[in-house]
Amino acid sequence: MSMFPRLLMLISLALGVWGCATTEPVKVETAPVERETFFYVGAIELPLKSSPEPDSSIVASVSLNDRVQQLERRGSWFLVRSEDGRQGWANDRDLELRPISELYVRRWGVSLRAEPQKSSKSLVRLRTNDQVTLLEEKPKGWVKISVPRTGKTGWLELSDLSLTKVAVRRVIRSKSGGTASAATEEVVEEAGTIPEEAPPSGVPSLLEPKPAAAATPPAKPAPAAEPHKAKPGMFEPL
C-alpha cells in the first residue's frame, strides 16, 4: 500500500477517536420520585380530626405506635392514614419518627398479668410511675411489658400506662391509735395532684392556731396601811 492511502487512514482514525472523546453524553430526563413519609403515633389514644383545627369533629382514632402515612400537610397539621384505612388530621406534637418503648405506670396497685386478659393470674402489683419497657402489642388494648424494678415480664392494659411520670400526693394515715411512734402508717397515693409532703409527726403546722396562753392569776391587792396610833399623852394639855 502506498504512503498516501496509509496517511488518509491514520487521519480518519484520529478524527474518529477525537470525535468520540468530545461527544457530550445524552441527558435523559426522568420524573422525580415522591417518597412516602410515615410516622408513629406518640399518644396513648389519638383522635383524628375531620379538618386541621383543634375544635373539629373526630372521625377516627389510632393508638400508641400505630404506623400512619402522611398524605398532606398544612402547617403543624398532617393528614394521615393508618395501615387499616383510618384517616384524619393529627397535630405534629402527637407524631413520632420512631416507635415509643419507655412508658410509666399510671396508678398504684395495678396487676401485671400472665396473659392479656383481666381474669389471668396476677404476677406482681405495680406502683405509680414504675418505668416499663414495651415489648409487644395486642389489638385489643393490651401490651406486653418488662418491669426493671421487679424483673417481671407480663401483660398490662395500655390505658394503665402514661408517656410521662404522673404527679402524685402522698397522704400518711394512721391505722391504729396510740402515740405516733407506735402507730402503723398507711401510705396512699393519689394520682394527678401536685406533690405534697405531710408535716413531721409531733411538729405543729405554721397554719394551725396557736394554743391560748394560760391565764395569769390577778395580783393580790396590797394590804391597806394601818392608821398611825397616837401615843398616850401626845395631845394632853400642858
C-alpha positions in Angstrom: 0.0 0.0 0.0 1.3 3.4 -1.0 2.1 6.1 1.6 -0.8 8.3 0.7 -3.7 5.8 1.5 -2.0 5.0 4.8 -1.9 8.7 5.7 -5.6 9.1 4.9 -6.4 6.0 7.1 -4.4 7.4 10.0 -6.1 10.8 9.7 -9.5 9.2 9.6 -8.8 7.1 12.7 -7.5 10.1 14.6 -10.6 12.1 13.7 -12.9 9.3 14.8 -11.1 9.0 18.2 -11.3 12.7 18.7 -14.9 12.8 17.8 -15.8 10.1 20.4 -13.8 11.9 23.1 -15.6 15.3 22.5 -19.2 14.0 22.1 -21.4 15.1 25.1 -23.4 12.3 26.8 -27.1 12.3 26.1 -29.1 13.6 29.1 -32.2 11.5 29.9 -34.8 13.4 32.0 -36.8 11.4 34.5 -39.7 12.4 36.6 -38.9 13.0 40.3 -39.8 10.1 42.6 -42.0 11.1 45.5 -41.0 9.2 48.7 -43.7 8.2 51.1 -43.4 9.6 54.6 -44.5 7.6 57.7 -44.9 8.5 61.3 -45.7 6.6 64.5 -48.5 7.7 66.9 -47.0 9.3 70.0 -50.1 9.3 72.2 -51.8 6.5 74.2 -55.0 7.3 72.2 -55.0 9.8 69.4 -58.3 11.1 67.9 -58.1 12.0 64.2 -59.9 15.2 63.2 -62.0 16.0 60.2 -60.1 19.2 59.5 -56.8 20.7 60.7 -58.5 22.5 63.6 -58.4 21.7 67.3 -62.2 22.0 67.6 -63.1 20.0 64.5 -65.0 16.7 64.9 -63.4 13.3 65.5 -63.6 10.9 62.5 -61.3 8.1 63.7 -58.9 7.1 66.5 -55.5 5.5 66.5 -53.3 4.1 69.3 -49.8 4.3 70.5 -47.1 3.3 67.9 -49.7 2.8 65.1 -47.9 3.4 61.8 -49.5 6.1 59.7 -48.7 7.6 56.3 -48.6 11.3 55.6 -51.0 12.3 52.8 -51.0 16.1 53.2 -49.6 18.8 55.4 -50.9 22.2 56.5 -48.6 24.0 58.9 -48.3 21.8 62.0 -51.2 19.5 61.0 -50.8 16.3 59.0 -53.5 14.4 57.1 -52.5 10.8 57.9 -53.9 7.3 57.1 -53.3 4.1 59.1 -52.5 0.8 57.6 -56.1 -0.4 58.0 -57.5 2.7 56.3 -58.4 5.0 59.2 -57.8 8.6 58.1 -57.9 12.1 59.6 -55.8 15.1 60.7 -53.3 15.0 63.5 -51.0 17.6 65.1 -47.3 17.1 64.7 -46.8 17.0 68.6 -48.6 13.7 68.6 -46.5 12.1 65.9 -43.1 10.5 66.2 -40.4 9.3 63.8 -39.7 6.1 65.8 -41.9 3.9 68.0 -42.0 4.7 71.7 -40.7 1.9 74.0 -40.3 3.6 77.5 -43.6 4.2 79.4 -44.7 4.7 83.1 -47.5 3.1 85.2 -50.3 5.5 85.8 -51.8 4.2 89.1 -50.9 2.3 92.2 -51.7 -1.4 92.7 -52.4 -2.3 89.1 -51.7 -6.0 88.4 -49.2 -7.3 85.9 -51.0 -10.3 84.2 -49.6 -13.6 82.9 -51.9 -13.3 79.8 -53.6 -10.4 78.0 -56.9 -10.7 79.9 -58.2 -9.5 83.3 -59.0 -13.0 84.6 -55.4 -14.1 84.1 -53.0 -14.7 87.0 -51.5 -11.6 88.7 -47.7 -11.7 88.7 -47.0 -8.6 90.7 -48.6 -5.4 91.8 -47.1 -2.3 90.2 -46.5 1.1 91.7 -47.3 4.6 90.3 -44.5 5.8 88.0 -42.8 2.4 87.6 -40.8 2.6 84.4 -41.6 -0.2 82.0 -40.3 -1.3 78.6 -42.8 -2.1 75.8 -42.2 -5.4 74.2 -45.3 -6.4 72.2 -48.8 -5.0 71.4 -52.1 -6.7 71.1 -55.0 -5.3 69.0 -57.4 -5.3 72.0 -55.5 -2.7 74.0 -53.1 -5.0 75.8 -49.3 -4.6 75.8 -46.5 -6.9 76.9 -44.0 -5.1 79.1 -41.0 -5.8 81.3 -40.6 -4.0 84.6 -36.9 -3.4 85.6 -37.8 -2.8 89.3 -39.3 -6.3 89.8 -37.6 -8.2 86.9 -41.0 -9.4 85.8 -42.4 -9.6 82.3 -46.2 -9.7 81.6 -49.3 -8.1 80.2 -50.9 -4.8 81.1 -53.7 -2.7 79.6 -52.5 0.2 77.5 -54.8 2.6 79.3 -52.9 1.9 82.6 -49.7 3.4 81.1 -48.6 7.0 80.5 -45.9 8.7 78.3 -44.6 10.7 81.3 -44.5 10.4 85.0 -47.7 11.1 86.9 -47.7 13.7 89.7 -48.8 12.1 93.0 -49.5 13.3 96.5 -48.5 11.1 99.5 -51.0 11.0 102.4 -50.0 9.3 105.6 -52.9 7.8 107.5 -52.8 6.2 110.9 -54.4 2.7 111.2 -54.3 2.4 115.0 -54.4 4.7 118.0 -51.6 5.4 120.4 -48.5 7.5 120.0 -47.1 8.4 116.6 -44.1 6.1 117.2 -46.3 3.1 117.9 -49.0 3.7 115.2 -49.0 1.7 112.0 -48.9 4.1 109.0 -50.5 3.6 105.6 -49.2 5.5 102.5 -51.9 6.3 100.0 -51.0 7.8 96.6 -53.5 10.0 94.7 -52.6 10.4 91.0 -53.0 13.7 89.2 -52.3 16.1 92.1 -49.4 18.3 93.0 -46.8 16.6 95.2 -47.2 17.5 98.8 -45.3 16.3 101.9 -47.0 15.7 105.2 -45.5 17.6 108.2 -43.3 15.5 110.5 -45.2 13.9 113.4 -45.2 15.9 116.6 -44.3 19.2 114.8 -47.2 21.8 114.8 -48.1 23.3 111.5 -47.4 27.0 110.9 -51.0 27.4 109.8 -52.6 25.8 112.9 -53.9 28.3 115.5 -51.5 28.6 118.5 -52.9 27.4 121.9 -54.1 30.2 124.1 -51.7 31.2 126.7 -52.6 30.2 130.3 -54.4 33.0 132.1 -52.3 34.8 134.7 -54.0 35.0 138.1 -54.7 38.5 139.2 -52.3 40.0 141.6 -53.4 40.2 145.2 -54.1 43.7 146.4 -51.6 45.1 148.8 -52.8 45.2 152.3 -54.1 48.6 153.4 -51.8 50.6 155.7 -52.8 50.7 159.3 -53.7 54.1 160.7 -50.9 55.7 162.8 -51.8 55.4 166.5 -51.1 58.3 168.7 -49.1 57.7 171.8 -50.8 58.3 175.1 -50.4 61.8 176.4 -49.3 63.2 173.0 -52.3 65.6 172.8 -52.8 66.2 176.5 -52.9 69.8 177.6 -49.8 71.2 179.1 
